[in-house]
Every structure is written in structure tokens, then in C-alpha cells.
């Protein structure tokens, strides 16, 4: 069995005040019981299916698409390729040309991670003016057999509009999108193995995740 050499946490903290997509349910975590009175500590956790670091199942954008509990677990883990888009500015598109620069490395990848470093702006208005993936690049990745995409920004598409071309494309293809992840800049090893397992929420469009990148000896 391979030994783990390093683990990088790719998740935002999920707590009261965690930033959510505009209009989504706010995170509300309260005390349900306390040890002194009830014999044990227990919390009441009210969150949306897309709160914090999360995954989007096809059902999020397709009524007859798979819900998160029905997707094969292989979609939520695999060998990852990090595409560095940290030079992109506010509302700047990650283009097909940006993606094609990584063609040689793509053959070993199950999952593509888009590094924008935008996670660091959580709590600022700039957080919602993040770079996003072009529809052309999304279609190219699907053609290359990449069924799972992830980004360290709150949305893989542009936030603030009414169109979600990459989400709709991946939903139609039965793929998976992971969003609002963090610390892609801390992945300092080649060929990371990434994991973002969802809760087994029956009939639901997505789930918060605890995401990690792992290197092995």
C-alpha cells in the first residue's frame, strides 16, 4: 500500500458567515444540546446544498440529470491536473488557448483543477468578480474525456449573469463540477490525487465537501 506523503486541505471553513452564492441559503449553525445539560454536545446545522466548498451534480442544471447520491464515486476522486490561471483578472475568461497549453499533461488526468487564487478574496466584493471558464474550453475538455472540473472560485461560470454554459454542458454530459475550493496554490507536488466526496444526500443537486489533494511516496 502506498504511504501518504502530504495532504493539502482544499476546503473553505464552513461556519456562520461563510460566503455563499448570491441568493443561496445562508449558513446557520447553532447549539442544539450541551454536555452540561443533556449529556453530550450537538449542533443544529442549516446549510444549502451548495454551501462552502461543494460539488454540483447534473441535476443542478438538468431536471432528469443524476442527483449527487446516484453518481459513481469515481467522479469525486482521481488524478488531477492543475491549470494555472492565477494571472487572470476580474471577470477574465480562461480560454481554450490557456487550456491547450496543458495538452501534454492531460493524458494522465481524470480531473482538471483551475487555479485562480480567488479563494483569498472571500469576504470582499471582488470575490464575486472572479475569472471563469469559457464554453469553448469546457467543450474541449469534455472532448478530451475530462468528466470532472474544479475551480478555487465560487463559480466555474461567470457570476452575476443568467447564463451558465459550462454548467449546462457538463450537466448534459453527466459530468461533475466542484466549486468554491481553496489552496490550489499550495499543491506543490506533481500529479496530485484529489478527493472531494459528497454527503449521500438522496435526490439532491449537490453537496458540501471536505476536499483534499494527496501526494504519495
N, C-alpha and C positions, 0 to 999 in steps of 0.2 A: 504494500500500500504506500502511495506517495505521501510524504510528510509535507505539511503546510509550512511554507517559509515566511509568508507575510500576508496579512489581511488588511484591506483598506475599506473602511466604512463609507458607503456611497449614499447614505441617507441623511435627510434633514431631521432635526428633532421634531417629534410630533407632540405638541403641547398647546395649551391655551395661548392664542396669539399667533400660531403658525399661519403663515400666509397661504391663502387658497385662491384658486382661480375666481375672478370676479363673478359673484352670484352663487357660488357654491356654498354649502353649509359651513358655518364656522366650526372650528374645533372647540368642544366644550367638555372638559374633563373635571369632574367633581368627586368629592368624597362620598362613598355610599355607606361604608361601615368603618369603624376604627377598632383597633385591638382592645383598647381600654374598656370599651362599652360592649362590643359584640364578639370579642374573642379573636378577631382577625381583621386585617386591613383589606379593603376592596374599593375599587374606583368605578364610577359610572362614566363611561366613555361614549360621547356622541360625536361622530365624525361622518363626513361624506365619503363615498366610495373612491373619490379622487383626492383625498386629503393627504398632504405631505408628499413624500416620495411614493409613487404609485405606478400601477400598470393599467393600461386600457385594453380590455378585450374587444373583439369585433362588435359585440352587442352595443358598445358605447355609441357607435355610429351606424349600426345596421340592425334593424328590428329582428331579422331572422339569423343574425350572426351568433357565434358561440359566446356564451357567458363565461365568466372567469373560471368557474368551477368545472367547466366542460373542456377546457383547453388542456392539451398534453403538457405535462410538466417540463418537457424539453424546451418549450418556448421561453421558459423563465430562467434558464441557465445555459451556459455554453462558453466556448472560446470567443473572446471579444477582440475587435479591432477598434482602437481609439483614433478617431479622425479629429485632428487639432484644428478647431475653428475659433481659437481664442483671440485671433486678430480681428474678428468681426465686430462691428459696432452696432449701435441701436437699430433695431428693425432691419438689419442687413441679412440678406439671403445667403444661405450656404448652397452653393451652386453645384451643378453637375461637374464642372471643371475642378472644383475643390475636392469632390469625391473621387474623381478619376485618378487623382494623384496617388491614391492608395490601392490601385488595382492589383499590384503585385502581392500585397499582403492580404488581400480579400479572400483568397482561395482557402485559407485555413479558418476563416471566421464564421461563426454561427450568428453572432450579434455585432452590430455596429454601435459604438458609443460616440456621440458628438460632444466634444469638449468645447464649451464656450466660456467657462468660468463665471457664468452669470449667477450661479447659486450664491455668490458672495454679496449680491445686492439685495438679498432678502430683507424686507422691511423698508426698502426705498422705492420710490415711484419707478425708477429705472428698471427694477426687477421685471416689470411687465413689458418693457421695450427691448426684449431680447432678440438675438439672431434666431433664424428659423430655417427649416429645410425647404428647398424648392421642390415643387411637384415633380419636376423633371428628374432631379436627383433621387427622389423617393422611388419613382418608376424604374430607374436604372438599378437601384439596389434590389428591388423585387425581382427584376430580370436576372440578377446575379445570384438569386436564391437566398437572399437575406430576409428572413421572416420576422426578425425582431430588431427594432431600433430603440435607442435610448438617448436622452439628452439631459444635460445638467441645467436646464431652464424649465420654466413652468409649463411650456407648451412646445411641441415639435412644429406645429404650425404657428402662424403669426397670431399673437394675442390682440384682441380688440376688434377683430372683424367678424364677419358672419360666414366665412368660408374656411373649410378645414380639409384641403385637398389631400394631404398626406394621410390624415386620419381615415378619410373615406376610402382612399386607395387601399390602405392596409386592412381596413375592416372588410372590404370586398374580397380581398385575397386571403382572409382568415389569419392575418398576421397579428403581431403584438407590438404595442408601443409603451415604453416606460419613460416617465417624465418626472420633472422636479427632483432629479437626483443631485448629487453633490460630490465634490472632491475628486473629480476625474483628473485634476491636475496632480493628485497625489499618487496616481498609478504610475510608478516609476520603473516598472518591470515589463518585459516583453511578454506578449501572448497571455494576458490575464484571463483567468476563468471567472466569470461573473455570475452572480446569483441574485435574483430578486423574486423570491417566492411569495405568492399572494395568500391571503386567508381564503379558505374554501367557502366563499360566500355564494350560496345557491341562487342562481338566476340573476346574478348581479353583473353590472357592466365593467367593474374593475375592482381594485383593492389597494389599500396602502401596503407597502412592502418595507422590509428591512433589507437593504441591498448591500452587497459586498463584492469586492474584487479580490481574488485569491491568486497567489503565486505558490508554486510547489518546488521543492528541492529536486 
